[in-house]
Amino acid sequence: MSDTGPGPTHSPASGRGPGYSPASGRGPGYSPASGRGPRYSPASGRGPRYSPASGRGPRYSQAVAEATSAGTPVVALETTIFSELGLPGPSNREALDRVTAAIEAGGAVPALTAVLDGQLRIGLDVAEHARICGPARKVAARDLPVAMAGGWDYGATTVSASVTLAAAAGIPVFATGGIGGVHRGWATTGDVSADLPALARHPVITVTAGAKVFLDLAATVEYLETASVPVLGWRCDRFPAFHAPTSDVALTTRVESAEEVAGIARAHWAIGGGGIVVAAPVPEADAIPLDELTDLVDRALAEVGEVSGPAVTPEVLGRLGALSGGRTVAANLALAEHNAAVAAEIAGALASVGP
């Protein structure tokens, strides 16, 4: 295991997104000189405050460190979905195996993110996979310093924590199952997932099967629009609803290829933009029709009662799995694998030299 990796070395003097030179015409984080990821300088105060040399910053696996140094595509991953907080066993291990295999088949290197023994980790060895499929404490972006200082045994990263670490490591593409969003009743509760501001802040492409249907999907897309996050429909015109391939929320931009996504990303980051969302529908073979899923969600919400905050998602997903006879779990596995494959394709397009 290597403690060194792609050193963030961003120059704030450029006034542009991390490591992007418009003249280079290249993708996120690929400087003409190094071919590496976003170049944050700890001294600038804009990137991670702890350099790898300090011993306090992220620890990179050898595979991830070598890939980023060589300009090989890398796809960042969360770990909540694979832990006992996410999918039930043994489906969580199956999901992990399918997701990492899809990324590798696409010519990229998977970079699982986690906090292990108080250490930020970017990239894990196969020997550590059993551990991340076990008991964990959920780590959002706000919890990263707490988990580090508290020496947490295993902090499973959410979307917000994962994109934060991906940006720090210069990894421009991240794959997840579904993002968090604006919860129903948000006007009263103010319950908005930390995923959304993190997606807006960091120059990372997030490939997702939309958001869970028990969220306020229209308000979620509206939030992203307000935060200037391009939401690109991957060969679709409507925002996916996680287990369902579509919703009634229309998207303004449809993309057909990884190269098209890469071109949009390069332009977005050349003018100082942050994150991008690529909304990829669950494969039809494992999808649940929206009307059926909506009925299941209504029943699940009634059963979980007054649960709120971070506990909502695992509680509702658990009830959905039971009510659907396991069909939602099968859909979750399929969409996670599909998103990983799409992310690897996009990472490859970004790593290539564009016109």
N, C-alpha and C positions, 0 to 999 in steps of 0.2 A: 504494500500500500504506500503510495507516494503522498507526502505532505505538501508537495509543490504542484503548481499547475499554472494555468494561464493567468499571469498577473494583471489585474485591472490597472490600466494606465491611461485613462481618459484625460485629454487636455481641455480644461474649461475655456481656454482662450479661443477655441474654435467656434464656440457658441452654437454648435450643432449637436446632434444626437451622439451617443457614445460610439466613438471610433468610426464615424461615417464621413468619408470625404466625397462630396458630390462629383468631384473630378474622377474618382476611382470607378464610379458606376457600379460598385460592388455592394453586396448584401450586408446585413447588420453585423457590425463588429469585425469586418474583414478589412484591415488596414492594408494598403498596397505594400507596405514594407514587411509586415509580419504575417498577414493572413490570419490573424487571431481575432479573438472576440473583443467586445467593448473594452476600451482602454481607459479605465478609470485610474486616476492617481489618488492614493489615500490623502495626499496633501491638499488636494483640491476641495475636499469636503463633500464631493458629489458622489463618489463611489463608496465601496465598502471601506470603513475606517480602519480595518485591520488587514494588513498585507499578509500574504502567505508566510513571508519571512518572519513575521512577528510571532508566529505560533498561535495567534488568536483568530485568524481568519479561517475560511473554509479549507477543509482537507480534501484534496482531489484524489480519486482513485488513479492508478497508473494508466488505465485505459482512457479515462477522460482527459488526463493531463497530456498524454501523447496525442490524442485525437485533436485537441484544440491547438496544440503546438504545430501539428502538421496540416491544419486546415481541413481535417476530416469532419464531416457533418456530425453534430451531436444533438440529441433530443433530451431535454430535461423532463423529469417525471416527479410527480408527487408520491408520497407513500401512505397517505391516509386511506386510500382506496384498497391498498393491499394489507393493511393492518386489521386487527380485530375491530377497529372502529369503522371499517368500511364494509367490504363484502364478507359474508360468513365463510368460514372454512368448510371444505377445502377450495371453495370457489375463488377465494382471494389468491391462493398460490397459483391456481390455474390462470387467473387474470394476469398475474405478474409474469408468468412464463410466456403467455401469448403476446403480451405487450412488448416485452423485451425482444422476443423472437421477431415480431413484426418490424421493429426498428432496425434490428440487425439485417433482416432480409432486404430492407430498403437502403442498405449501405451506410447506415449511421450507427453511432454508439449511444446506447441508453445511459443516461446520467440520473440515477435515483437520488433524490435529495432527502435528507433526514438530519436529525440531531441525535447522535449516539454518544453516550457518556459525556454529555455537555459539549461535544465537538460538532461544529457544522460540517456536514459531509455532502460532497457532490460527486456522485459515482460510488457504487458499492460493488464488492466482489460477490460472485455467486454464493460463496460460502456464508455470506451474511443475509441471504434472502430469507432463510427460515426465521431469522430474528425479526425482520421487518414485517413478517406475516403474523406476528404475535401481538401480545398486549402492548399498548402505546398510550401516550398522552398526545392529544391533538395540539399542533403548533401552527398558529396563524403568524402572519408577519410580525404582529406586535409582540408575540411570545418568544421570538427567536432570542433576544438578549436575556430574557428570563430563563429560558431553557439552558442557555450557555452558562450563565452565572450560577444557576442552581444545579448544574451537573446532571441534568435529566438523563435517565438511563436510555430511553427511546422516545423521542418526539417525532411523531408522524406529521409530515408537512402537508398543509392544505394548499390550495391554489395560490393564495396570497403569499405564503412563505416560499413556495416553490419558484414563483416568478421573481421574487426578490433575490433569491439565491442564484437563479439562472442569469439574471442581469449582472449580478456581482461577478459571475464567472465568465461572462462574455458568451453565454449560450443563447442564441437568439430565437430558439424554437422550443416550445413546451407543449406536451400533450397531457390531457386530462380526460376524465369521463364527462363531467359536466361542471360548469362554473356555478358558484353561488350567485345570488342576485338579490333583488328587492323582494322582501317578503310581503305576503298579503297583509293588508292592514297597516302598511308602513307609515301612512299619514298620521296614524295615532301612536304607533310604537317606535317609529324611527328605525325599524329593523332592516338594515341594509348590510349585506355581506361585505366583509373586508376585502373580498376578492375583487370587487369592482374598482375601488380606488387604486389597488395594486396593479390591476390590468392597465389602467390609464397611465400610471406613473412610469412603469418600466418598459423599455424598448424591447419587448419580447412578443413573438407571435404565439398566441394560445389557440390550440386546436381543440375544439370541444363539441360535444353533441348538444349544444345549446345549454339550457338550464332546466332544472327539474320543473315539472308542470305544476307542482303545488306552490311555486313562486308566482309573483306577478310578472309574467313574461314581458308584457308591454312596457311596464315601468322599468324593467331591467334593461331592455334595449334602449329606452329613452334615456336612462342614466348614462349608458355608454355613449350615446350620441352627444349628450350634453358635455361629456368629458372628452370629446373629440377622439374617441376610439373607433376606427373603422371596423364595422362588423360585416364580414364578407361571407356570403352564402356559398358553401362549397357545392357547386352544381345544384343549388336550390335557391328558391326565391322567398322562402319564409323561414323564420327562426325555428330551428328544431326544438322539440320539447323532451329531450333526453330519451326516454323509452319510446316516444312517438317521433316519427320522422319529420313532423311538421306541426305548426300551430297557426293561429290566425294573425300572427304578427308578421307583417311584410318587411322585407329587407330591401334596401336601396341598391345594393351592389351584389352581383352574382359573379363568381369566378369559376373557370373551368379547368384550370391547370395550376400546378405548383409554380411554374414560371410566371404566371400572371400574379400570383400572390407575392412572389419575390420582387417583381417590378413595383407593385404598390408599396411594399415594405421599404424598398430603397428610397422611393420618392418621399414617403412619410417620414423616414428618419433623417433624410437630407435636410428637411426643414424643421427639425427638432421635435418631431412627434414622439409619442410614447408607444403604448401597446397596440396590438391589432388582434382582433378575434376572428378566427376562421370557424364558422359554424358548419359542422359536417353531420348530416343526419345519420342516425343509426341504420345499418343495413336492413333492407326491407324484409329479408328472411326472418329476422329476429325482432322486428319492430312490433309494437302494440298500437293498434289504431287509436287515434286521439280521443274519440268519443268513449271508447272502452277504458282507456287510461284515466280519463277525467272522472269517470264513475268510480274507479278503483281508488283514486286519490281522495275523492270526497268521503268515501267510506273509511279510508285510512286516517284522514284528519279527524273524523268523528271519533275514532277509536283512541287516538293519542291524546285527545282532549286539549288541555291548556298548556301543553309543552311549548316553550318559546326559546328563542336564541339559538345557539349552536346545537342544542339537543334536538331541534326539529328534524333536520335532515336524516340522521341515523334512525330516529324513531319512525318516521314516515316510510323510509325505504324498507325498514324491517317489516312493517305491516304490509306494505305493497308486495313484498316477496311472499308472505304467507297468503294474502288474499288472491294473488295471481297464480298460485300453485308453482311458484318458482320461475314464471315466465319473465318477470322483471329482472331477475338475476341473470338469466340467459341473455337478455337484451343488454344488460350492463356489460357483460363479458364481451359481447360482439362489438358494441360501440367503443369500448376502451381499446380493443385491438385495432379497429378501423381507424380511430383517431391517431393511434401510434403510427400506422402505416402512412397516413396522410402527412403527419408531421415529419416523418423521415424523408418523404418526397420533397416537401418544402425546404427542409434543411439542406438537402442536396442541391436544390435550385439556388439557394442563397449562397452556398459555398462555391458555386461555379462563377466564373468571371462573366459578368453581363456586359452588354453593349453600352 
